Every structure is written in C-alpha cells, then in structure tokens.
C-alpha cells in the first residue's frame, strides 16, 4: 500500500472525529441561543464563536496528533490483559506475537490474525482506535511495528515533530517495566524438590476470547446462519450447516462499564463465552413432561436433596429471630433450587426435534407451563406466540412454584410457612424467570 493512503486515512479519521464534536457543539449552542434573551444573544454568539474556533484548532491534524502521541502512554496495545481477573489490578498486560501452528491446543499462538486489544485510560481509547483501524490492508500500528514511519512523516511539519509523534505512539506498544499485582492471579510452580519455585502470573487472552466471540456470533446471527435455522425448523434443505454450542456459559466482565476492562471487552458488551469442557455423561432419553399437570411435579425427584436441605435448615432456626444471616442463608437455598429447576427446564426447551410437543393430544400440562417449556412452538403457532409475549404466564408459574415449595416445606409440622413465605418465593421466582427467559431468547431465534 502506498504511504500517502495511510496518511490520508489518518487525516480523515481526525476530520471525522472533529465533525462529531462540532455537531454536538452546534446542538448545544443552538439550545443556549434559543434560551437567551435578545440582550444576551450578541455576547453569547461571540463567546460560542470563539469556543468553536478553539475546538476546530484542537482538531487541526498536527495539533491532534501531537496530543494523541502524548496520550498514547496512557494505553497499552495487548493480546493478554490483567484486568480481566480484577478491575482494579494494576499489573502489566502483554502483547504476544508468538506463532505456533503445530500445537494440538487452541491458544492465542494458533490464531492466524489475533485481534489487538487496548487497555488503560478509557479516555485515550480514540488513540488506540487510530492505531488499530485497518485501511487498505495496513494500519498505523502495523507500520510502527515494522519500522515504517513515513505516514507520520508526511503529516509532520519537520523531522523533529515526526520523531516526537513516533516516540509517543511507540509507548502504547509495550510496558516500560513488567510487574504483577496483588489482585492479579499468581501461581507458585515448583521447579525442584528443595522448595524452589517460579512465581507465575497467568494473563487472560482477550484476543482468543474475541476470536471465540466472533465465531459464535457469526454462527448465531449471520444472515446465512439465520436462514439455515429457519430452514431446519420448517423442514427444508439449506446449504449452510447449522451450528449449536450446547451448555454455553457467558461471563460478564466490567459490569455496567466494560470499557474499564479493555477496548475489545467493551466491543463485546462485556460478554465472554465459556465452552463446556466437562467430559460427556450418559443420560437417559429426555422426554417432555406431557403427563404432568405442572412442570414442578416432573422436576421434584431431581431437587429432593436441596428441598430437604432447606427444610432441615428452617427446622433448626424456626424458634430464632428472623435475622439477616438467616434470610441470606434461606435465599441461597432457594436460589440453588431455582437454578436446578431452570437447568432441567433448559434441557426441555432444547428438544428441537420435538418442536410443538405441547400440542400433543396426551399433553395435560398447564398452559402457562407449556408457554415456558415449549418456546419453539411460537414459530408455527401465532396465538401461542402472542400469549407467550404477553408474559402473564411468568406470574402464574411463580405462584405455582411458591405453592409447590410451601407444600413440601409443610411436611415438617413445625414449619409454619404461609402467605409471607408464599409471597417471598413467588417474587424471587418471578424475577429469576424473567432473567432466565430473556437469556434464553437467542437460542430460539
């Protein structure tokens, strides 16, 4: 690629950012002028004009590049980041360029083109985007790594300014000093029988997590994948293979501010997928609960242990005051119980080969439980879909759960559970079921 092309991209990148800032400024200025009186407008217009000129000067190409080079030291371009283990970890992150195509393991080194992440001050991520964005197969990051500084030299006023920019941007490529942190993971690895060891600090591969995220997202949401799943539901042939990821877990990083972990984590919305790695287990053939009036009677044998544990715990504390500690422990038991119920429900919902089983003549399951457990039926039954989207079935199931749990707890005559507990169980189940249903939606598309 010709160097001037990359220089033009840099100029265009700065211009685009300037336009966004000017548009926001103009909207704010218009509001201020509209609210000002006739006497205030003249002075306000002059003030806003000066502010706009200052903003335009800030986005002069050389001015902006000088500022960006000065801020580049606030970020690091990496493949492995430390903040994934703890948001307050201050240790070093690493940029790894090791390639190994012969290993039998899936690692960052086997990725043909690992995505580069950016960590550090989130206010300087615009610098990271400038370095990483590709233009005609090249990027400023790639040119700096191979020692080609001509794109920046073409924009600089003189050689000294170009050297200052290069020196500043190069700070983003590596940490000056490598260090770990008390909040980072650390492993003591023995190297001899004499008590000697190495202290290892493993780092989370953001590049590998991003490659997995992109692969799964493409398998779920690309036009070809969506069309293939639709064809499968309708019993038609399609050239695209349908891919499923059973028992896929999602680990959310960074809470409401995923950008505080890293740039790629922000791009993923904080979602990091975890594939099931447990060995296969023999299971009996799974069948829908068509012979049960409620799903809870079908799942009862599978949750006997946790219900007994809850009943036993409540028996030991029934004469004590209802303290915060007791409420928390009780909530943990109920939360575990609901989790086990949801696990079995997810298995029933995954019976894609039996789509619409709730329409069988021998199905006596309550309508609300049908709406929960046979979500694929909504693709062929418009009325069913309408009832399901109404959401009233969630409250009915929550009340069924509360009644079912109270009935089993009352097997201990000393446990005086009633309306208060009924309300507590139903509220908890209603909230958890809404969350569960929302999380499962993408599996039914």
Secondary structure, DSSP 8 states (H G I E B T S, - for coil): --HHHHHHHHHHHHHHHHHHHHHHHHHHHHHHHHHS-HHHHHHHHHHHHHHHHHHHHHTSHHHHHHHHHHHGGGEEEESEESTTT-TT--S--B------SS-SS--GGG-TT---EEEE-GGGHHHHHHHH--BTTB-HHHHHHTT--HHHHTTSSSHHHHHHHHHHHHGGGS-SS----TTS--EEEE-STTS-EEEE---EEHHHHHHHHHHHHHHHHSHHHHHHHHHHHTT---SS-----TT-EEEE-STT-GGGT-HHHHHTTTEEEE---S-----------TT-SSHHHHHGGGGHHHHHHHHHHHHHHTTS---HHHHHHHHHHHHHHHHHHHHHHHHHHT-GGGTTGGGSTT----HHHHHHH-GGGGGT-HHHHHHHHH-HHHHHHHHHHHHHHHHHHTTSTT----HHHHHHHHHHHHHHHHHHHHHHGGGG-
